[in-house]
């Protein structure tokens, strides 16, 4: 008897973890200064504005990082 292969397609989706929020970060594009990561984006924005006021640097890279995972569509 030869082995039998069964192939099935299962739909998946990616979702944000419900118990873990986003972490916001920012870094100055002129000097490499970086804000302290925070779950509150407004706090990071305020740190950027303080840095801009002290240094006259105006460009920042901002990121929001979250924990995502893949689940089956029927879950």
C-alpha atoms as one frame of an Amber mdcrd trajectory, in Angstrom:
protein
   0.000   0.000   0.000   1.435   3.392  -0.975   1.258   6.444   1.325  -1.601
   8.832   0.785  -1.163  12.591   0.831  -4.029  14.848   1.848  -3.673  18.560
   1.185  -6.154  21.051   2.520  -6.250  24.796   2.496  -6.956  26.665   5.724
  -7.485  30.413   5.745  -5.500  32.417   8.281  -5.356  36.026   9.435  -2.922
  38.081  11.457  -4.158  39.956  14.530  -2.831  42.260  17.222  -2.408  40.470
  20.561  -5.333  41.663  22.718  -3.276  41.824  25.932  -0.164  43.558  24.574
  -0.379  47.153  23.346   1.865  49.067  20.999   5.266  50.438  22.005   6.159
  53.825  20.528   9.741  54.881  19.786  11.440  57.819  18.063  14.977  58.745
  17.008  16.487  61.994  15.763  17.597  61.878  12.133  20.337  64.442  12.756
  22.232  63.133  15.778  20.976  59.680  16.727  19.256  60.799  19.947  16.426
  58.413  20.888  13.330  58.845  23.013  12.617  56.376  25.787  10.200  53.734
  24.399   6.696  54.105  25.831   3.216  52.625  25.466   1.976  56.232  25.192
   2.732  57.862  21.834   2.095  61.363  23.216   4.935  60.924  25.730   7.358
  60.063  22.928   6.135  63.039  20.870   6.747  65.372  23.832  10.298  64.045
  24.202  10.884  64.754  20.495   9.586  68.295  20.883  11.872  68.893  23.875
  14.842  67.578  21.900  13.900  69.796  18.939  13.676  72.814  21.228  17.141
  72.196  22.697  18.934  71.177  19.505  16.946  72.726  16.645  16.809  69.234
  15.062  13.453  68.820  13.329  13.436  65.351  11.750  12.526  62.184  13.665
  11.881  58.584  12.759   8.889  57.302  14.718   7.874  53.668  15.038   5.031
  51.813  16.707   5.798  48.188  17.440   3.197  45.626  18.390   2.905  41.905
  18.954   0.945  40.213  16.199   0.223  36.568  15.636  -1.429  34.351  13.055
  -4.637  32.489  13.815  -6.911  30.336  11.752  -9.882  32.190  10.346 -12.279
  29.987  12.295 -10.664  30.775  15.691
